[in-house]
Amino acid sequence: MARHARYDRKTALEKAVGLFWEKGYHGSSMKQIEQALDMRPGSIYATFGSKDGLFSEALAAYAEQGGRELAVHLKGFDSIVEGLQDYLRGIACSCGDENAAPSRACMIVKTLLESSNTHPALADQATSILAAIEQSIADLVEQARVNGELVQSVDSQRLARLLQAQIMGLRSMAERNLEPQIMRDLGDDMAAILDGFRTQH
């Protein structure tokens, strides 16, 4: 039974991520949450404690999924820089893919903007997650510098912050439903940022 419960919790979180990512914290009513998770109110509260608790776990799950996707993507490349560039182009392509699900801005950023003046705890969680993502990118950039892929003078933290800002901006731009080619061009422009710091061979 315990194994079944863990599976149900994981499935519920996945459904919660989809709902909250689309509608946000305030836009998701308890009735919508019950329908999306296919759970009774008592079960939701018994499992997650509250709507805030459910949202907090969903936000963490969303961030962890993004981290896993980046790590898996980079394993397919010998070069960290080339892996990051392809990852950036991939974000742009998925955002501009007319056949994909409707593009949505980053759930973490949406949470930060929505909860800054209403739910300080959720805003703090979003801020902490963004800081952790920035640090993970900085670690990758620093490793690329140590590997000789990037110039030794590169400021890894500053470049990571710039890349994170570009990623956040790209996903927000996708909300405008721009032409796929425009999004692909933006992806190429983002990838070119790293070219400016590459060592010349």
ZATIPA-105824 format. One record per atom (N, C-alpha, C, O): residue number from 1; x, y, z. Coordinates in steps of 0.001 Angstrom, whole numbers, plus 500000, padded with zeros to 6 digits. Layout:
<drenfis>
   vexse       px       py       pz
     NUM        X        Y        Z
...
</drenfis>
This chain:
<drenfis>
   vexse       px       py       pz
       1   500812   498791   500000
       1   500000   500000   500000
       1   500853   501269   500000
       1   500506   502258   499354
       2   501963   501232   500725
       2   502820   502412   500780
       2   503340   502755   499397
       2   503413   503927   499028
       3   503704   501731   498631
       3   504230   501977   497296
       3   503171   502649   496440
       3   503473   503564   495674
       4   501900   502186   496573
       4   500800   502766   495814
       4   500575   504227   496210
       4   500282   505067   495359
       5   500712   504523   497493
       5   500518   505891   497977
       5   501564   506822   497392
       5   501245   507947   497007
       6   502815   506368   497318
       6   503868   507205   496748
       6   503573   507490   495281
       6   503786   508605   494805
       7   503086   506492   494574
       7   502772   506674   493170
       7   501663   507705   493013
       7   501739   508579   492148
       8   500629   507603   493854
       8   499524   508549   493796
       8   499998   509970   494097
       8   499543   510926   493468
       9   500899   510105   495044
       9   501418   511433   495392
       9   502188   512026   494222
       9   502030   513204   493902
      10   503011   511219   493590
      10   503797   511683   492445
      10   502878   512100   491294
      10   503084   513137   490664
      11   501868   511279   491033
      11   500925   511587   489972
      11   500156   512864   490288
      11   499939   513702   489413
      12   499746   513005   491545
      12   499019   514197   491967
      12   499880   515450   491791
      12   499392   516488   491344
      13   501149   515346   492140
      13   502048   516496   491994
      13   502220   516882   490533
      13   502252   518066   490198
      14   502331   515887   489669
      14   502472   516167   488236
      14   501246   516916   487719
      14   501367   517860   486939
      15   500071   516485   488160
      15   498836   517149   487746
      15   498759   518559   488336
      15   498288   519492   487686
      16   499227   518696   489569
      16   499212   520009   490225
      16   500140   520975   489506
      16   499808   522148   489334
      17   501296   520490   489089
      17   502235   521336   488345
      17   501558   521875   487089
      17   501647   523066   486793
      18   500884   520996   486355
      18   500217   521428   485133
      18   499173   522502   485386
      18   499091   523484   484649
      19   498371   522313   486435
      19   497330   523284   486753
      19   497907   524612   487216
      19   497534   525669   486706
      20   498816   524557   488182
      20   499390   525792   488726
      20   500232   526532   487691
      20   500252   527763   487664
      21   500923   525782   486844
      21   501751   526404   485812
      21   500868   527199   484847
      21   501243   528281   484397
      22   499713   526659   484543
      22   498814   527329   483603
      22   498058   528473   484245
      22   497955   529551   483661
      23   497526   528256   485439
      23   496620   529235   486037
      23   497213   530047   487178
      23   496643   531065   487572
      24   498355   529610   487715
      24   498940   530322   488837
      24   498284   529941   490155
      24   497332   529162   490181
      25   498790   530488   491234
      25   498265   530166   492568
      25   496840   530704   492744
      25   495923   529964   493101
      26   496678   531994   492489
      26   495380   532619   492733
      26   494332   532178   491712
      26   493140   532156   492020
      27   494761   531831   490518
      27   493825   531435   489476
      27   493331   530009   489595
      27   492460   529589   488834
      28   493876   529257   490539
      28   493488   527857   490730
      28   492602   527730   491972
      28   493078   527858   493100
      29   491326   527481   491754
      29   490398   527315   492879
      29   490520   525907   493444
      29   491046   525009   492785
      30   490042   525720   494643
      30   490082   524384   495240
      30   489266   523393   494418
      30   489632   522222   494315
      31   488168   523852   493835
      31   487368   522974   492990
      31   488176   522513   491775
      31   488114   521344   491393
      32   488931   523426   491172
      32   489771   523069   490029
      32   490882   522114   490449
      32   491237   521194   489711
      33   491419   522341   491627
      33   492475   521465   492134
      33   491924   520063   492365
      33   492556   519070   492003
      34   490751   519990   492966
      34   490120   518684   493198
      34   489903   517943   491887
      34   490158   516743   491794
      35   489428   518667   490870
      35   489155   518045   489578
      35   490443   517620   488882
      35   490519   516530   488315
      36   491459   518487   488928
      36   492725   518192   488246
      36   493432   516998   488878
      36   493999   516163   488173
      37   493397   516919   490206
      37   494095   515844   490918
      37   493219   514605   491087
      37   493703   513533   491449
      38   491925   514769   490819
      38   490957   513687   491026
      38   491031   513193   492467
      38   491085   511992   492731
      39   491032   514153   493393
      39   491101   513851   494818
      39   490035   514643   495558
      39   489669   515747   495153
      40   489551   514077   496628
      40   488593   514772   497483
      40   489338   515795   498348
      40   490529   515631   498615
      41   488642   516845   498784
      41   489292   517867   499620
      41   490021   517284   500826
      41   491139   517690   501144
      42   489376   516326   501496
      42   490005   515736   502674
      42   491308   515032   502341
      42   492263   515090   503115
      43   491352   514374   501209
      43   492572   513668   500792
      43   493680   514652   500446
      43   494850   514418   500747
      44   493297   515764   499808
      44   494293   516781   499454
      44   494915   517363   500713
      44   496136   517493   500805
      45   494080   517713   501679
      45   494602   518302   502919
      45   495396   517288   503739
      45   496389   517638   504377
      46   494953   516031   503717
      46   495675   514998   504463
      46   497036   514724   503844
      46   497988   514401   504555
      47   497137   514848   502524
      47   498376   514542   501818
      47   499348   515719   501792
      47   500553   515549   501979
      48   498804   516918   501557
      48   499675   518082   501356
      48   499519   519173   502424
      48   500276   520144   502426
      49   498571   519026   503307
      49   498413   519974   504400
      49   497525   521159   504085
      49   496677   521535   504894
      50   497715   521754   502909
      50   496953   522937   502522
      50   497200   523222   501050
      50   498016   522561   500408
      51   496495   524205   500523
      51   496739   524634   499144
      51   498167   525176   499018
      51   498854   524917   498031
      52   498601   525931   500034
      52   499969   526452   500024
      52   500981   525306   500007
      52   501976   525354   499284
      53   500716   524279   500808
      53   501626   523143   500856
      53   501708   522421   499534
      53   502790   522032   499093
      54   500553   522240   498896
      54   500519   521588   497584
      54   501273   522416   496556
      54   502070   521888   495780
      55   501014   523728   496558
      55   501678   524596   495590
      55   503193   524580   495790
      55   503956   524525   494826
      56   503614   524630   497051
      56   505042   524635   497355
      56   505720   523371   496841
      56   506809   523434   496270
      57   505078   522225   497044
      57   505646   520962   496553
      57   505638   520917   495033
      57   506579   520410   494421
      58   504582   521443   494418
      58   504495   521460   492958
      58   505591   522339   492371
      58   506196   521991   491358
      59   505843   523469   493003
      59   506885   524384   492526
      59   508255   523727   492614
      59   509066   523840   491695
      60   508511   523036   493731
      60   509790   522332   493897
      60   509931   521215   492863
      60   511013   521001   492316
      61   508835   520506   492599
      61   508863   519421   491617
      61   509138   519956   490218
      61   509867   519342   489441
      62   508552   521098   489907
      62   508772   521752   488608
      62   510255   522103   488444
      62   510846   521854   487394
      63   510841   522677   489484
      63   512253   523068   489424
      63   513165   521850   489296
      63   514130   521867   488531
      64   512856   520799   490045
      64   513674   519582   489988
      64   513606   518940   488606
      64   514606   518433   488098
      65   512426   518965   488004
      65   512278   518402   486670
      65   513137   519170   485667
      65   513787   518569   484812
      66   513138   520500   485776
      66   513957   521318   484887
      66   515433   521016   485046
      66   516164   520958   484057
      67   515881   520824   486280
      67   517285   520499   486529
      67   517670   519158   485939
      67   518752   519006   485371
      68   516780   518182   486074
      68   517050   516856   485502
      68   517117   516915   483979
      68   517961   516263   483364
      69   516239   517686   483383
      69   516222   517792   481921
      69   517522   518400   481400
      69   518063   517941   480394
      70   518023   519423   482077
      70   519284   520034   481654
      70   520441   519056   481803
      70   521282   518946   480912
      71   520486   518347   482924
      71   521568   517385   483166
      71   521565   516282   482122
      71   522619   515904   481612
      72   520388   515764   481802
      72   520283   514712   480789
      72   520716   515250   479427
      72   521412   514569   478674
      73   520301   516469   479122
      73   520653   517070   477832
      73   522166   517203   477679
      73   522719   516879   476627
      74   522829   517676   478721
      74   524268   517923   478641
      74   525074   516631   478509
      74   526193   516651   477996
      75   524517   515515   478966
      75   525226   514238   478851
      75   525437   513833   477399
      75   526293   513000   477101
      76   524665   514414   476506
      76   524790   514077   475091
      76   525859   514881   474373
      76   525999   514766   473155
      77   526615   515693   475099
      77   527632   516553   474482
      77   528970   516408   475200
      77   529024   516315   476426
      78   530039   516392   474423
      78   531388   516398   475000
      78   531745   517789   475491
      78   532524   517950   476430
      79   531161   518802   474838
      79   531428   520196   475181
      79   530286   520767   476002
      79   529126   520686   475598
      80   530611   521349   477161
      80   529596   521987   477993
      80   528978   523170   477256
      80   527763   523363   477282
      81   529821   523953   476604
      81   529335   525135   475887
      81   528379   524748   474769
      81   527306   525334   474631
      82   528768   523770   473981
      82   527887   523341   472888
      82   526586   522744   473423
      82   525524   522906   472822
      83   526681   522062   474541
      83   525480   521513   475160
      83   524544   522612   475627
      83   523333   522532   475422
      84   525105   523641   476256
      84   524301   524768   476706
      84   523685   525516   475527
      84   522525   525925   475578
      85   524467   525690   474473
      85   523946   526385   473300
      85   522780   525621   472677
      85   521770   526214   472300
      86   522927   524312   472572
      86   521853   523501   472008
      86   520627   523527   472908
      86   519493   523506   472428
      87   520860   523571   474210
      87   519760   523641   475179
      87   518993   524946   474998
      87   517763   524950   475015
      88   519711   526048   474827
      88   519070   527348   474634
      88   518258   527365   473344
      88   517136   527871   473313
      89   518831   526811   472285
      89   518094   526746   471015
      89   516866   525856   471154
      89   515825   526123   470553
      90   516992   524793   471952
      90   515865   523890   472157
      90   514710   524572   472864
      90   513550   524333   472530
      91   515016   525423   473841
      91   513969   526173   474539
      91   513233   527056   473541
      91   512004   527129   473545
      92   514001   527725   472686
      92   513402   528617   471694
      92   512517   527847   470721
      92   511423   528299   470383
      93   512985   526693   470275
      93   512216   525895   469317
      93   510932   525371   469936
      93   509884   525371   469290
      94   511007   524923   471189
      94   509809   524398   471846
      94   508811   525516   472100
      94   507599   525309   472033
      95   509334   526709   472393
      95   508444   527849   472627
      95   507743   528271   471335
      95   506619   528771   471365
      96   508417   528066   470202
      96   507847   528499   468931
      96   507196   527384   468141
      96   506817   527588   466988
      97   507059   526208   468734
      97   506484   525059   468043
      97   504961   525138   468082
      97   504354   525030   469148
      98   504352   525326   466921
      98   502908   525467   466862
      98   502195   524174   467220
      98   501029   524198   467615
      99   502887   523035   467085
      99   502274   521743   467366
      99   502421   521328   468828
      99   501829   520343   469267
     100   503217   522091   469573
     100   503428   521767   470984
     100   502288   522332   471811
     100   501446   523079   471313
     101   502278   521961   473082
     101   501272   522520   473982
     101   501474   524027   474077
     101   502588   524509   473873
     102   500425   524777   474381
     102   500553   526233   474487
     102   501711   526615   475405
     102   501808   526132   476533
     103   502576   527477   474913
     103   503749   527861   475692
     103   503325   528677   476903
     103   502384   529469   476845
     104   504038   528463   477994
     104   503732   529173   479227
     104   505027   529683   479827
     104   506048   528997   479801
     105   504980   530886   480365
     105   506165   531447   481002
     105   506582   530552   482167
     105   505787   529767   482683
     106   507829   530686   482563
     106   508389   529871   483636
     106   507513   529951   484894
     106   507178   531040   485360
     107   507153   528802   485426
     107   506287   528746   486609
     107   506938   529433   487811
     107   506250   530031   488638
     108   508251   529344   487901
     108   508956   529949   489041
     108   508854   531466   488979
     108   508578   532119   489986
     109   509076   532023   487791
     109   508998   533477   487624
     109   507567   533960   487826
     109   507340   534982   488473
     110   506597   533225   487270
     110   505195   533596   487453
     110   504828   533606   488934
     110   504079   534469   489392
     111   505361   532642   489674
     111   505083   532576   491106
     111   505669   533779   491834
     111   505026   534363   492707
     112   506888   534142   491467
     112   507551   535279   492103
     112   506758   536561   491864
     112   506547   537347   492788
     113   506325   536767   490639
     113   505586   537975   490307
     113   504214   538000   490969
     113   503754   539048   491421
     114   503567   536846   491023
     114   502209   536765   491555
     114   502165   536851   493078
     114   501226   537411   493644
     115   503172   536301   493735
     115   503091   536152   495190
     115   503924   537158   495985
     115   503907   537137   497216
     116   504636   538022   495307
     116   505530   538955   496016
     116   504820   539752   497098
     116   505371   539968   498178
     117   503588   540194   496810
     117   502865   541036   497772
     117   501747   540298   498487
     117   501032   540888   499297
     118   501588   539011   498194
     118   500463   538276   498786
     118   500884   537057   499589
     118   500265   536744   500606
     119   501928   536366   499147
     119   502386   535154   499825
     119   503921   535186   499917
     119   504606   534577   499095
     120   504446   535888   500904
     120   505900   536031   501041
     120   506645   534698   501073
     120   507754   534603   500548
     121   506056   533673   501679
     121   506733   532381   501779
     121   506943   531767   500396
     121   508013   531234   500104
     122   505913   531844   499544
     122   506041   531313   498188
     122   507004   532161   497366
     122   507765   531631   496557
     123   506973   533483   497574
     123   507903   534365   496865
     123   509340   534049   497271
     123   510239   534028   496431
     124   509550   533804   498556
     124   510892   533454   499035
     124   511348   532122   498437
     124   512514   531962   498075
     125   510421   531172   498337
     125   510777   529877   497751
     125   511174   530052   496288
     125   512165   529476   495839
     126   510404   530847   495545
     126   510715   531083   494137
     126   512077   531767   493996
     126   512865   531419   493117
     127   512345   532733   494861
     127   513625   533442   494827
     127   514788   532479   495096
     127   515822   532536   494431
     128   514601   531600   496076
     128   515647   530627   496410
     128   515897   529653   495256
     128   517040   529297   494971
     129   514821   529231   494601
     129   514960   528308   493472
     129   515717   528980   492331
     129   516610   528378   491735
     130   515361   530225   492029
     130   516046   530949   490954
     130   517522   531135   491275
     130   518369   531046   490386
     131   517831   531393   492537
     131   519233   531539   492943
     131   519980   530224   492772
     131   521138   530216   492352
     132   519325   529111   493094
     132   519954   527795   492941
     132   520183   527467   491470
     132   521212   526895   491112
     133   519225   527830   490620
     133   519381   527597   489178
     133   520540   528430   488643
     133   521362   527942   487868
     134   520595   529681   489060
     134   521697   530547   488624
     134   523044   529946   489038
     134   524002   529965   488265
     135   523108   529417   490252
     135   524360   528829   490721
     135   524724   527581   489930
     135   525899   527349   489646
     136   523726   526771   489570
     136   524019   525564   488795
     136   524553   525930   487411
     136   525441   525258   486886
     137   524008   527000   486823
     137   524516   527464   485527
     137   525927   528009   485692
     137   526796   527766   484854
     138   526153   528750   486780
     138   527485   529301   487045
     138   528511   528177   487208
     138   529646   528297   486747
     139   528111   527092   487861
     139   529026   525947   488029
     139   529383   525333   486680
     139   530527   524938   486456
     140   528406   525254   485785
     140   528659   524716   484442
     140   529593   525644   483664
     140   530525   525189   483001
     141   529334   526936   483752
     141   530179   527914   483062
     141   531602   527855   483607
     141   532566   527907   482842
     142   531733   527747   484917
     142   533059   527677   485526
     142   533792   526415   485086
     142   534994   526454   484822
     143   533072   525294   485005
     143   533693   524057   484540
     143   534139   524186   483096
     143   535194   523675   482720
     144   533344   524864   482290
     144   533718   525094   480892
     144   534979   525962   480819
     144   535834   525754   479958
     145   535085   526929   481722
     145   536289   527774   481769
     145   537508   526947   482147
     145   538566   527069   481531
     146   537352   526102   483166
     146   538454   525241   483606
     146   538860   524276   482498
     146   540036   523945   482348
     147   537875   523829   481727
     147   538156   522903   480628
     147   538819   523581   479435
     147   539261   522912   478501
     148   538888   524903   479468
     148   539509   525625   478363
     148   538550   525980   477238
     148   538980   526428   476175
     149   537256   525785   477463
     149   536265   526118   476428
     149   535968   527610   476407
     149   535638   528170   475361
     150   536085   528244   477553
     150   535813   529672   477665
     150   537075   530409   478095
     150   537960   529826   478720
     151   537150   531681   477761
     151   538325   532480   478111
     151   538473   532508   479631
     151   537481   532472   480360
     152   539701   532571   480094
     152   539967   532517   481523
     152   539429   533727   482273
     152   539205   533664   483482
     153   539223   534821   481563
     153   538773   536044   482230
     153   537264   536095   482458
     153   536757   537048   483050
     154   536549   535081   481993
     154   535092   535119   482110
     154   534665   535109   483577
     154   535224   534382   484398
     155   533671   535926   483885
     155   533073   535961   485220
     155   531908   534978   485196
     155   530838   535297   484677
     156   532105   533798   485747
     156   531113   532728   485641
     156   529761   533116   486231
     156   528717   532815   485653
     157   529784   533779   487374
     157   528527   534160   488021
     157   527775   535189   487193
     157   526556   535111   487037
     158   528509   536146   486669
     158   527865   537202   485877
     158   527283   536640   484574
     158   526177   537005   484174
     159   528027   535762   483926
     159   527547   535158   482685
     159   526335   534273   482958
     159   525388   534254   482172
     160   526362   533542   484067
     160   525232   532689   484426
     160   523981   533527   484656
     160   522882   533139   484260
     161   524154   534675   485297
     161   523015   535566   485555
     161   522440   536092   484247
     161   521225   536208   484089
     162   523333   536410   483311
     162   522891   536887   482003
     162   522120   535794   481256
     162   521077   536059   480658
     163   522641   534568   481294
     163   521968   533463   480617
     163   520606   533183   481236
     163   519636   532931   480522
     164   520532   533227   482562
     164   519250   533002   483225
     164   518246   534082   482830
     164   517075   533787   482588
     165   518703   535327   482767
     165   517818   536419   482369
     165   517308   536203   480947
     165   516145   536475   480648
     166   518183   535714   480079
     166   517787   535461   478690
     166   516758   534333   478604
     166   515795   534420   477844
     167   516969   533280   479385
     167   516032   532156   479387
     167   514662   532604   479898
     167   513632   532262   479318
     168   514661   533361   480971
     168   513405   533854   481537
     168   512692   534755   480537
     168   511473   534690   480382
     169   513468   535595   479864
     169   512887   536495   478875
     169   512339   535752   477676
     169   511277   536097   477157
     170   513058   534733   477233
     170   512620   533963   476077
     170   511281   533284   476342
     170   510381   533312   475502
     171   511160   532677   477518
     171   509914   531996   477846
     171   508763   532980   478005
     171   507613   532644   477722
     172   509065   534184   478454
     172   508022   535206   478547
     172   507630   535704   477154
     172   506457   535965   476890
     173   508619   535833   476268
     173   508348   536254   474892
     173   507426   535276   474193
     173   506621   535668   473349
     174   507542   534000   474543
     174   506716   532971   473905
     174   505239   533208   474156
     174   504396   532745   473388
     175   504912   533936   475240
     175   503517   534247   475536
     175   502910   535154   474468
     175   501688   535274   474381
     176   503746   535790   473662
     176   503253   536685   472615
     176   502852   535922   471358
     176   502326   536503   470409
     177   503106   534613   471361
     177   502772   533781   470192
     177   503434   534302   468917
     177   502789   534470   467882
     178   504728   534550   469024
     178   505490   535019   467867
     178   505701   533883   466875
     178   505545   532709   467208
     179   506058   534257   465650
     179   506313   533256   464612
     179   507450   532328   465050
     179   508397   532777   465697
     180   507364   531032   464702
     180   508417   530074   465079
     180   509812   530521   464657
     180   510775   530324   465398
     181   509933   531124   463470
     181   511251   531553   462999
     181   511817   532659   463874
     181   513026   532717   464099
     182   510957   533534   464367
     182   511413   534599   465260
     182   511962   533990   466542
     182   512995   534429   467049
     183   511272   532975   467070
     183   511746   532316   468288
     183   513063   531594   468033
     183   513963   531627   468871
     184   513178   530942   466878
     184   514448   530257   466559
     184   515594   531261   466453
     184   516710   530991   466897
     185   515309   532421   465860
     185   516344   533460   465754
     185   516773   533935   467139
     185   517955   534168   467393
     186   515795   534074   468024
     186   516132   534480   469396
     186   517003   533420   470075
     186   517924   533745   470824
     187   516696   532144   469801
     187   517514   531062   470358
     187   518939   531128   469857
     187   519881   530926   470623
     188   519107   531411   468564
     188   520452   531542   467992
     188   521184   532732   468620
     188   522381   532660   468900
     189   520451   533821   468834
     189   521068   535007   469436
     189   521529   534714   470865
     189   522583   535186   471292
     190   520735   533933   471601
     190   521108   533559   472958
     190   522346   532672   472953
     190   523251   532845   473769
     191   522375   531723   472026
     191   523529   530831   471936
     191   524785   531608   471581
     191   525881   531253   472015
     192   524630   532675   470788
     192   525773   533476   470354
     192   526433   534213   471513
     192   527602   534593   471432
     193   525673   534414   472599
     193   526264   535067   473772
     193   527467   534268   474263
     193   528496   534841   474621
     194   527335   532954   474279
     194   528438   532108   474731
     194   529606   532141   473757
     194   530760   532018   474168
     195   529317   532305   472467
     195   530394   532373   471476
     195   531334   533530   471771
     195   532531   533457   471493
     196   530780   534605   472339
     196   531599   535764   472642
     196   532621   535525   473729
     196   533538   536327   473908
     197   532474   534408   474473
     197   533410   534094   475568
     197   534245   532852   475273
     197   535036   532425   476114
     198   534080   532268   474087
     198   534792   531042   473775
     198   536239   531320   473437
     198   536574   532371   472891
     199   537088   530374   473764
     199   538489   530488   473410
     199   538651   530244   471927
     199   537865   529505   471334
     200   539629   530833   471332
     200   539893   530674   469903
     200   540911   529551   469687
     200   541994   529566   470273
     201   540557   528582   468845
     201   541464   527471   468552
     201   541849   527524   467085
     201   542611   526678   466616
</drenfis>
